[in-house]
Amino acid sequence: MIITVKLFATLREYNKKEFQYEVKLGVTIKDVILALDLPIDDVAIMMVNGRSKKMEYELMADDVLALFPPVGGGW
């Protein structure tokens, strides 16, 4: 099945900003992070179709997975 992966901020250093990715049924967000060779500690926020999810969430066909590094800064 095909999902869309979107990488934000410093995670873009590891791959393209947005791309289609083929995965098997039952794959989790963590599985995708590891398969893309992203440092697991560099991924702090995971969203699927605009909703926050945990690493154990199983992806489905046509999902949009957005990955963000830890957020910092502010006043």
Phi and psi in degrees as a GROMACS rama.xvg file:
@    title "Ramachandran Plot"
@    xaxis  label "Phi"
@    yaxis  label "Psi"
@TYPE xy
-110.587  135.173  ILE-2
-123.957  165.481  ILE-3
-106.495  131.671  THR-4
-112.397  131.998  VAL-5
-121.646  126.074  LYS-6
-108.794  138.474  LEU-7
-120.487  154.028  PHE-8
52.6346  -129.031  ALA-9
-67.3935  -17.9896  THR-10
-68.2443  -19.2689  LEU-11
-66.1708  -17.0919  ARG-12
-65.4317  -20.721  GLU-13
-93.8285  -17.8022  TYR-14
-165.99  -173.406  ASN-15
-68.5018  163.519  LYS-16
-62.8443  -43.8625  LYS-17
-148.189  136.088  GLU-18
-159.124  159.162  PHE-19
-84.5853  143.263  GLN-20
-140.636  129.773  TYR-21
-89.7882  129.132  GLU-22
-133.295  163.925  VAL-23
-90.4999  157.9  LYS-24
-58.4299  135.471  LEU-25
90.9344  0.547309  GLY-26
-70.128  143.168  VAL-27
-102.168  168.413  THR-28
-58.3468  -43.1377  ILE-29
-59.6937  -41.2201  LYS-30
-57.988  -42.7627  ASP-31
-66.7009  -44.9579  VAL-32
-56.7033  -46.6295  ILE-33
-66.8555  -41.1412  LEU-34
-64.2998  -30.4621  ALA-35
-85.1173  1.7095  LEU-36
59.5675  34.1966  ASP-37
-86.3465  136.743  LEU-38
-63.395  120.173  PRO-39
-56.0011  -34.3792  ILE-40
-73.6164  -14.8691  ASP-41
-86.8871  -5.33483  ASP-42
-106.428  112.794  VAL-43
-109.075  -30.9008  ALA-44
-125.519  129.207  ILE-45
-126.077  126.015  MET-46
-126.074  138.957  MET-47
-121.495  119.96  VAL-48
53.3276  38.5492  ASN-49
84.1964  4.99661  GLY-50
-120.479  137.745  ARG-51
-64.4625  135.164  SER-52
-136.243  161.438  LYS-53
-89.7554  163.939  LYS-54
-61.3982  -24.9697  MET-55
-81.6637  -3.88183  GLU-56
-62.7137  131.741  TYR-57
-87.1963  125.857  GLU-58
-79.9162  155.169  LEU-59
-123.922  163.373  MET-60
-53.3361  139.092  ALA-61
72.1846  6.3685  ASP-62
-64.0331  151.83  ASP-63
-111.742  113.479  VAL-64
-101.33  118.091  LEU-65
-110.132  129.207  ALA-66
-119.439  132.355  LEU-67
-126.599  145.283  PHE-68
-78.707  174.998  PRO-69
-57.5228  143.614  PRO-70
-93.6105  134.165  VAL-71
-134.638  177.913  GLY-72
98.7889  -166.501  GLY-73
107.23  -171.384  GLY-74
